[in-house]
């Protein structure tokens, strides 16, 4: 019963069709209060010893890259959520480290409520998809909306 849904993850085998709209760059953050309680990690190896606010809709593994080197980290923590705003709020409140989309993190970093962690490492982007019922891709209104969203997100996220 939907025309279009916006989804921040690849499609599971659902029978729906998808069109990639954008990618969200992400960063690792924590609050200054968290760093007062725990040491600020300075290497990828130190990340596994920290508490994480885990976003349930993604894998519990995190890959950081720097040049040709790649580091895999298992995120562990007592707080997990399926809500992106809640994840950011828990990280901002000092409950752990979190992988947060840059569009959400940067204003909070500028205000001082969040701080970057290992910002000289790269994280994978989060793909954003428009998801719609099969057979509707030829619908002109849907195609126009998808094209508009692609251009809008490209402008807003760069």
C-alpha positions as a Markdown table, in Angstrom:
| # | Residue | x | y | z |
|---|---|---|---|---|
| 1 | Unk | 0.0 | 0.0 | 0.0 |
| 2 | Unk | 2.9 | 2.4 | -0.5 |
| 3 | Unk | 4.1 | 4.3 | -3.5 |
| 4 | Unk | 7.7 | 4.9 | -2.3 |
| 5 | Unk | 9.6 | 4.3 | 0.9 |
| 6 | Unk | 13.1 | 5.7 | 1.7 |
| 7 | Unk | 15.4 | 3.1 | 3.1 |
| 8 | Unk | 18.9 | 3.3 | 4.5 |
| 9 | Unk | 20.0 | -0.3 | 3.8 |
| 10 | Unk | 20.0 | -2.7 | 1.0 |
| 11 | Unk | 16.8 | -4.5 | 0.2 |
| 12 | Unk | 16.2 | -7.9 | 1.7 |
| 13 | Unk | 14.5 | -10.4 | -0.5 |
| 14 | Unk | 11.1 | -8.7 | -0.4 |
| 15 | Unk | 9.9 | -8.6 | -4.0 |
| 16 | Unk | 10.1 | -4.8 | -4.0 |
| 17 | Unk | 12.3 | -2.8 | -6.4 |
| 18 | Unk | 14.9 | -0.3 | -5.4 |
| 19 | Unk | 16.7 | 2.7 | -6.8 |
| 20 | Unk | 19.8 | 4.1 | -5.2 |
| 21 | Unk | 19.3 | 7.7 | -4.2 |
| 22 | Unk | 22.5 | 8.7 | -2.4 |
| 23 | Unk | 25.2 | 7.6 | 0.0 |
| 24 | Unk | 25.6 | 9.1 | 3.5 |
| 25 | Unk | 29.2 | 9.6 | 4.7 |
| 26 | Unk | 29.6 | 8.6 | 8.3 |
| 27 | Unk | 32.0 | 9.3 | 11.2 |
| 28 | Unk | 32.8 | 7.9 | 14.6 |
| 29 | Unk | 31.7 | 10.1 | 17.5 |
| 30 | Unk | 31.4 | 10.3 | 21.2 |
| 31 | Unk | 30.5 | 13.0 | 23.7 |
| 32 | Unk | 33.0 | 14.9 | 25.8 |
| 33 | Unk | 31.4 | 13.3 | 28.9 |
| 34 | Unk | 32.2 | 9.9 | 27.5 |
| 35 | Unk | 35.8 | 10.9 | 27.0 |
| 36 | Unk | 36.0 | 12.2 | 30.6 |
| 37 | Unk | 35.0 | 8.8 | 31.8 |
| 38 | Unk | 37.0 | 6.7 | 29.3 |
| 39 | Unk | 40.1 | 7.3 | 27.4 |
| 40 | Unk | 39.7 | 8.6 | 23.9 |
| 41 | Unk | 40.7 | 5.9 | 21.4 |
| 42 | Unk | 43.7 | 6.8 | 19.3 |
| 43 | Unk | 44.0 | 3.6 | 17.3 |
| 44 | Unk | 41.5 | 1.2 | 15.7 |
| 45 | Unk | 42.7 | -1.6 | 18.0 |
| 46 | Unk | 41.5 | 0.4 | 21.1 |
| 47 | Unk | 37.9 | 0.7 | 19.7 |
| 48 | Unk | 37.0 | -2.9 | 20.7 |
| 49 | Unk | 37.6 | -2.1 | 24.4 |
| 50 | Unk | 35.0 | 0.7 | 24.3 |
| 51 | Unk | 31.2 | 0.8 | 24.8 |
| 52 | Unk | 29.2 | 1.3 | 21.7 |
| 53 | Unk | 25.7 | 2.6 | 21.0 |
| 54 | Unk | 24.7 | 0.0 | 18.4 |
| 55 | Unk | 22.3 | 0.7 | 15.6 |
| 56 | Unk | 20.4 | -2.6 | 15.2 |
| 57 | Unk | 19.7 | -2.1 | 11.5 |
| 58 | Unk | 23.4 | -2.5 | 10.6 |
| 59 | Unk | 26.0 | -5.1 | 11.1 |
| 60 | Unk | 27.8 | -5.2 | 14.5 |
| 61 | Unk | 31.1 | -5.1 | 12.6 |
| 62 | Unk | 32.8 | -1.9 | 11.6 |
| 63 | Unk | 35.6 | -1.5 | 9.0 |
| 64 | Unk | 37.9 | 1.5 | 9.1 |
| 65 | Unk | 40.3 | 2.2 | 6.3 |
| 66 | Unk | 43.4 | 4.3 | 6.0 |
| 67 | Unk | 45.3 | 4.2 | 2.8 |
| 68 | Unk | 45.7 | 0.5 | 1.8 |
| 69 | Unk | 45.2 | -0.7 | 5.3 |
| 70 | Unk | 41.8 | -2.0 | 6.6 |
| 71 | Unk | 40.8 | -2.6 | 10.3 |
| 72 | Unk | 37.7 | -4.6 | 11.3 |
| 73 | Unk | 36.2 | -3.9 | 14.7 |
| 74 | Unk | 33.4 | -5.8 | 16.5 |
| 75 | Unk | 31.1 | -3.2 | 18.2 |
| 76 | Unk | 29.9 | -4.2 | 21.6 |
| 77 | Unk | 27.7 | -2.3 | 24.0 |
| 78 | Unk | 24.7 | -2.5 | 26.3 |
| 79 | Unk | 22.6 | 0.0 | 24.3 |
| 80 | Unk | 21.2 | -0.8 | 20.9 |
| 81 | Unk | 18.3 | 0.9 | 19.0 |
| 82 | Unk | 16.6 | 0.7 | 15.6 |
| 83 | Unk | 16.1 | 4.5 | 15.6 |
| 84 | Unk | 18.8 | 6.8 | 14.2 |
| 85 | Unk | 17.8 | 9.8 | 16.3 |
| 86 | Unk | 17.8 | 7.7 | 19.5 |
| 87 | Unk | 21.3 | 6.4 | 18.6 |
| 88 | Unk | 22.6 | 9.9 | 18.2 |
| 89 | Unk | 20.9 | 11.0 | 21.5 |
| 90 | Unk | 22.5 | 8.1 | 23.4 |
| 91 | Unk | 25.9 | 8.9 | 22.0 |
| 92 | Unk | 25.5 | 12.6 | 22.8 |
| 93 | Unk | 24.4 | 11.7 | 26.3 |
| 94 | Unk | 27.7 | 9.8 | 26.9 |
| 95 | Unk | 26.6 | 6.2 | 26.7 |
| 96 | Unk | 29.2 | 5.1 | 24.1 |
| 97 | Unk | 30.8 | 5.5 | 20.8 |
| 98 | Unk | 28.7 | 5.6 | 17.7 |
| 99 | Unk | 28.8 | 5.6 | 13.9 |
| 100 | Unk | 26.7 | 8.5 | 12.9 |
| 101 | Unk | 25.9 | 10.1 | 9.5 |
| 102 | Unk | 28.0 | 13.3 | 9.0 |
| 103 | Unk | 24.9 | 15.4 | 8.2 |
| 104 | Unk | 23.6 | 14.6 | 11.8 |
| 105 | Unk | 27.0 | 14.7 | 13.5 |
| 106 | Unk | 28.6 | 17.9 | 12.2 |
| 107 | Unk | 26.2 | 20.4 | 13.8 |
| 108 | Unk | 26.6 | 18.6 | 17.1 |
| 109 | Unk | 30.4 | 18.6 | 16.7 |
| 110 | Unk | 30.3 | 22.3 | 16.0 |
| 111 | Unk | 28.2 | 22.9 | 19.1 |
| 112 | Unk | 30.6 | 20.8 | 21.2 |
| 113 | Unk | 28.1 | 18.1 | 22.2 |
| 114 | Unk | 29.9 | 15.5 | 20.1 |
| 115 | Unk | 33.6 | 14.9 | 19.2 |
| 116 | Unk | 35.1 | 13.0 | 16.3 |
| 117 | Unk | 37.0 | 9.8 | 17.0 |
| 118 | Unk | 39.8 | 8.6 | 14.6 |
| 119 | Unk | 38.7 | 11.1 | 12.0 |
| 120 | Unk | 41.8 | 10.3 | 9.9 |
| 121 | Unk | 40.3 | 6.9 | 9.1 |
| 122 | Unk | 37.5 | 6.3 | 6.5 |
| 123 | Unk | 34.3 | 4.4 | 7.1 |
| 124 | Unk | 32.0 | 3.0 | 4.5 |
| 125 | Unk | 29.1 | 5.1 | 3.4 |
| 126 | Unk | 25.4 | 4.2 | 4.1 |
| 127 | Unk | 23.5 | 3.7 | 0.8 |
| 128 | Unk | 20.0 | 5.3 | 0.7 |
| 129 | Unk | 17.4 | 3.7 | -1.6 |
| 130 | Unk | 14.0 | 4.6 | -2.8 |
| 131 | Unk | 11.9 | 1.4 | -2.5 |
| 132 | Unk | 8.7 | 0.8 | -4.5 |
| 133 | Unk | 6.3 | -2.0 | -5.6 |
| 134 | Unk | 7.3 | -4.0 | -8.7 |
| 135 | Unk | 5.9 | -2.7 | -12.0 |
| 136 | Unk | 5.8 | 0.9 | -10.8 |
| 137 | Unk | 9.2 | 1.9 | -12.1 |
| 138 | Unk | 7.6 | 3.0 | -15.4 |
| 139 | Unk | 5.2 | 5.4 | -13.6 |
| 140 | Unk | 6.2 | 8.9 | -14.6 |
| 141 | Unk | 5.4 | 10.5 | -11.2 |
| 142 | Unk | 7.5 | 8.0 | -9.4 |
| 143 | Unk | 10.4 | 8.5 | -11.9 |
| 144 | Unk | 10.2 | 12.3 | -11.4 |
| 145 | Unk | 10.2 | 12.0 | -7.6 |
| 146 | Unk | 13.1 | 9.6 | -7.7 |
| 147 | Unk | 15.1 | 11.9 | -9.9 |
| 148 | Unk | 14.2 | 14.9 | -7.7 |
| 149 | Unk | 15.3 | 13.1 | -4.6 |
| 150 | Unk | 18.6 | 12.0 | -6.2 |
| 151 | Unk | 19.4 | 15.6 | -7.2 |
| 152 | Unk | 18.3 | 17.0 | -3.8 |
| 153 | Unk | 20.3 | 14.6 | -1.8 |
| 154 | Unk | 23.3 | 15.0 | -3.9 |
| 155 | Unk | 23.2 | 18.8 | -3.3 |
| 156 | Unk | 22.4 | 18.5 | 0.4 |
| 157 | Unk | 24.9 | 15.8 | 1.3 |
| 158 | Unk | 27.9 | 17.2 | -0.5 |
